[in-house]
Amino acid sequence: MADAEIIPIGTRGRPGRGTGQRPSAAARDLAPGRPAPRRTPPRGSEEGPRAVPTPEPADPETGSGGPAPLSEADLLAAFREAAHEVLGDDAERQLARFLAFLRRRVTGDFTVDEYGFDEEVTRRFFLAALRPIAQRWFRVEVRGAENIPTEGGALVVSNHSGTLPVDGLMTMLSVHDHTGRFLRPLGADLMFRLPGVGVLARKAGATLACNEDAERMLADGELVGVWPEGFKGVGKPFSERYKLQRFGRGGFVSAALRTGVPIVPLSVVGAEEIYPMVGNLPTLARLLGLPYIPITPFFPLLGPLGMIPLPSKWLLEFGEPIRTDEYDHGAADDPMLVFDVTDQVRETIQQTLYSLLVQRPSVFG
């Protein structure tokens, strides 16, 4: 029997494994499954080392390789072209005005009155944002704007409704667009306690609803707006729509009597239907420190979509001014006189509401 070749255990037929000896270079090259060794071609042969790509020549202006960065002129041209596509033919003028506005805000070259009112921000941003909503969504129609004094102090007294105080915003816009004057609203303290809301309200011209601030504004010749129903009006159920709630103790009448300014009654139809309030969560509202948490046919059922107001048709009518400068000095301290004037203002607004409801063709017409 011929001598058989002995293969060491664990070598799997590969020489040098398990023997304690290193295989030779030739054996390593011929091992099964090992790739063929890479050979360097002889000098002078056709196959040479891989060619290295030639770097791009340096830019003569920047002195660095690669494409040259955009210049200031190129960036400005691109910016102008984009602005023209967005803003139209008047792009350059609007862009210049916007840049000038930014420069003034950054450098502090703007004025704010003692109450925090920022006229430029209110006109250019707040009112500009409200205008398409008033014109296209609510289709606000204003009547009797000529009854608003063009100068001097005056007090605009309006009904309040709508679950959220959107009627106050629409009144501010309507007064400015028809008279050029800024309405200075008197707001509840809750509005100024809400994060962010209080700061925006101050910039838009609102101040706390107290007699001291109201009298100072009126004496300074401002056009002041007040909604005496307060949360009782804005948060009343839909079944009581267009029925005025109590007008408080007549503090607004006292302020008008002390300053001798006219009272302009305002009746607003349309706000009651934007968020029809069919329910309330009083327990949760008390826990959160809110006057009410509304339930409407769409909120909270549809979540954030339920916050979109319904596109009701709005009518605003400013009534004839009620003069207060004819009363004797000290009339503001007469409670019966204050009550009579308050009742006169309330009755004027209520009767005008009934008249506007008859004139409105439909809720969404």
ABEGO torsion letter per residue (X at the ends): XBBBBBBBBGAGGBBGBGAGBBBBAAAAAABBGBBBBBBBBBBGBABBBBBBBBBBBBBAAAGBBEBBBBBAAAAAAAAAAAAAAAAEAAAAAAAAAAAAAAAAAAAGBBBBBAAGBBAAAAAAAAAAAAAAAAAAAAGBBBBGAAABBABEBBBBBBBBBGGBBAAAAAAAAAAAAAAGBBBBBBBBAAAAABBGAAAAAAAAGBBBBBAAAAAAAAAAGBBBBBBAAEAAAAABBAAABGBBBBAEAGAAAAAAAAAGBBBBBBBBBGAAAABBBABBBAAAAAAAGBABBBBBAAOAAAEAAAABBBBBBBBBBBBBBBBAAABBBGAAABAAAAAAAAAAAAAAAAAAAAAAAAABABAAX
